[in-house]
Amino acid sequence: MQREKLVVIFTVLVDVIGVGIVIPILPFYVGSFGASPFVITLLFASFAFFAFLSSPLLGALSDKIGRRPVLIASISSTALGWFVFASANSLPLLFLGRIIDGAAAGNFTVAQSCLVDLARDEKERSANIGLIGATFGIGLMVGPFLGGILSTVSHSFPFWCAGILASINTLLTYAFLPETHQRRDPNAVMTFNPISPLARAAVNVKLRGYFLSWIIFAVAIASSQSVFALYGQHAFGFDSFTIGLMFTFTGIFAVLNQAVLLRRVWLHRFTEDRLEVLMIVMLGGSFLLMALRIPTLFVLALPFFATSQSVLRVVLTSEVAGKADPLMKGEALGIMTSLMAAAMIIGPLVSGALFEIYNSLPYYLATVLMGVSFGLSLIHI
């Protein structure tokens, strides 16, 4: 494997482990401040709002000046955000910590762009995106398990550890990551309007269908994941350690699919278009099982959820990267991150409100959204 590829993958791994550490703990930590479920999901949305503003700019900036400096700045912001969050003694400071992180949330997008830069053909591009997805899965497998253990010290301790990991990652990226983008356009005009790349996406006939499928997928994922720990706690009585184990369990399946089965089974037997349809159906079914409030079915749904969302994420990303203009791949992937961020504003707010009405409603919503996505996928295939 290329040295550059290994460095990017390791950078993503350390970053995602830091994020994974805090995922199962965040609702419990924020809840200790007296926050309601809606306020907890509003905290998710505040991060997403600022990520929505910054992601297209960071993607385009990485096209102009290179991936390396943007990635270093982004990881530094993550470290600062977690330190503010961990040291908070009030809800406004919790929001400030998430805003700082969201304001430069380009880690994953820029890392994806690095691996797209390094790909020599379409299959390697899909495989590279699969590798970064598998790395994401490993981080979400190891991180929540560590978070569950660290939370036995205190609910704030995992956030300090996440900040320390991000700081170490900043230094490693600075020391070892070379620039991967060799076709930079230093004369490219930059815009600080986050809506303009989305407007271009809306009129991009070649990519519009994929962007629409992506945002529906993103809203469904954001709606379900933002209340996952709350749902486990309220519906089944799970504690933070049990939730951490469940994230680890789903991470194992995500890694298995993206690191092994994606190339050897899924891409070998299906075209990307057909695979998209299959995974949409599987994801919708897993959401329905989760919504039924039956513990056995909830656990049974986890491997199907992990498989479908991890493969679908790779397929849609690969399709957009493959069809985008070679000089605008960073912006196209930035648009996808921006759409995901927009979905993470809408999804948590809606699911938080629905959760306070009846706690399984967010999962029924996600099921309906995947039904819509299924219909749309049949149109653009």
Beta strands, then each sheet from edge to edge (+ up, - down):
end
